[in-house]
């Protein structure tokens, strides 16, 4: 059930990506002189991003599984949902932490080198590094991955999130045009709705109300199923 809001979060959140990552998608070099080569290069870039998201999903899914086995999953799920709602209500930008700023500068430096290359591998690596850049939307998705309570489930969650962002960034990369600001402002209203839906779902899961696929019973003490290993 969590995979549906994961894809929706990526799909609607990609309007945010259009503003933040859209210029990079426009600046991507062509890996060849043909249209098919252009498409392959843009797909390689997006594939690289999804690889990073998948690895983040494995990490946060492992954290979620550890909490599950410790019998803390219900409390954590409710806490994460409340924190998402609080963040949605506050929506304040925090001053960047200096070590994070230094890391971002290093990533951007490596990305600038890759931008001067034209191979599919370099474009995929660009996507990998792009996925590591600080992004509030990715942090929200990682919260959902933690709530899955499983390593594989966490990775799957982040893959669905990444797939949701592909249509927008792929369209920008192929059309060489950014989404008009007026349209972005209108559609961006769907992003808070997606975050709210995810937060509500996390809280419902933590309450264990015996609602099929939404709030399963015995969330706290049960062992993750085989699909969540």
Secondary structure, 3 states (H helix, E strand, C coil): CHHHHHHHHHHHHHHHHHHHCHHHHHHCCCCCCCHHHHHHHHHHHHHHHHHHHHHHHHHHHHHHHHHHHCCCHHHHHHHHHHHHHHHHHHCCCCCCCHHHHHHHHHHHHHHHHHHCCCCHHHHHHHHHHHCCCCCHHHHHHHHHHHHCCCHHHHHHHHHHHHHHHHHHHHHHHHHCCCCCHHHHHHHCHHHHHHHHHHHHHHHHHHHCCCECCCECCCCCCCCCCHHHC
